[in-house]
Amino acid sequence: MNTKYIFVTGGVVSSLGKGIISASIGKLLLARGYKVTIQKFDPYINIDPGTLNPYEHGECYVTEDGMETDLDLGHYERFTGIRTTRDNSITTGRIYKTVIDRERHGDYLGKTIQVVPHITDEIKRRMLREEATFDFVITEVGGTIGDIESAPFMEAIRQLRWELGRNAVCVHLTYVPYLKAADELKTKPTQHSVKELQSMGIQPDILVLRTERHLDDTMRLKVASFCNVDLECVVQSEDMPSIYEVPVNMQRQGLDAAILRKIGIPVGETPAMKPWHDFLEKQRNASREVHIGLVGKYDLQDAYKSIRESLNLAGIYNDVKTKIHFVNSQDLTTDNVAAQLNGMAGIIICPGFGQRGIEGKIIAAEYTRSHDIPTFGICLGMQMMVIEFARNVLGYKDATSRESLTPDPSPKGEGSDYHCVIDLMEEQKNITQMGGTMRLGAYDCELKEGSKTFEAYSQAKLSTPLALRRGVGGEAVISERHRHRYEFNNQYRDEYEAAGMKCVGINPDADLVEIVEIPEKRWYIGTQFHPEYSSTVLHPHPLFMSFIKACIDGKS
Ligand code: GLN
């Protein structure tokens, strides 16, 4: 079949959950056996979100092929299990860069380069994804209708709608607020938002109304008739106890069926989605709680999105509800750490960049190591575990990371004798540009047999994407995604091993330490990579599974 296109836009306010709706549509079409991809177009000028502070747009998600992307790609992967690539995350900056590079190259000699048609043509080219074969390409556009920045994206969608005819549908997500004083739900903002879309030449085919209260049929009919949309194409997305209930709720209201009908594809039977329902059943039944401390510096839900979701998913598969408590590492001191981590069955030491808050992470690592509390250090978190061990076990009181001495190596001065147990990677030494230059994307890692980490990965069913595989020489190999510039300093490897912190995961090509663990502890593991990026709803990550299990075991 010809590729079909679904455009997802949002109106009224931001943060309505367009990513969740796009991911849900993807999931429902996938369940019908279609080949699907979901992509995100963001209207900002950064080439990618890699240089953004998490306070701007939340966590930066990383694809297997090493693209730093919007966190919505994490939802797409978790919901569908389909791996995204660098082609699935586009920004205005990338569009302009391509066009400007082409102009400098002389590809448009003699022409005036303009937003229409040059920028819009490049947007259309990327929206069409003609280089690959998909049954459905779902394109989510970031921002809210009416933003100046997203106008070229809207113009591209308008043109594509016209050119593609029935092969394209537009789904518009809006908000229906409830006014307490009037005890009424209000559809006016939706009407305005659709008018705005229509003024750009786009008639939405389907409306998804986000609402905190149930909308009755009269309400839906009102929206349908004001907005020129069929009644069956007005779907409501009420607040759900979990985002993973959304695909099922959308299916119940026939969102996928409405899309297929608009496109002219026979709807057929509704897929059962048994594994998904089994998961939801487990989620509803999990009543026992496990309390996990998230030691990080960004007090914002979205900053550690994939870690939070990985913990939740692993909890559900272990039949527990994961209660996550954010612990601000900047406030941690040796005097208050016991109180701050009190009641936690385990802690995560979060990834991060820069100097701020790292001493608190080291204090947390020392406390949990000496009290044998399950601890999972991720990227910067692993690096802090390594520094703590150097300071308090190896006796290098000045142990640190090169990152903390950059750009100002004072007070000891350049070439000083700090023990940089975490150092700059060789390949990073001559890099001066910040964006997109870290060690990014998936790399292989060989596991030491018999380690806790090896045991954890061995638990993943062999058929699943996260299971370990055997290398040519029979080695146990996994592949995980990275995003960092600094690395365990191999000069100290023997000392660590001798003192009880084992290097149990090694990148075979560069001989880099990817995983450390202290086998004598209940669960004390640090990974240089980010396992959270590869957890999905149907395949929870083996390390998170094993971590949560250790946290529960300790409680009973
Ligand atoms: N800042 C550290 C580095 O660049 C860790 C990065 C991270 O936690 N993602 O190596």
Residues whose N, C-alpha, C, O or C-beta is under 5 A from the ligand:
A	BS01	LIG	P351 G352 F353 G354 I378 C379 L380 R483 H484 R485 Y486
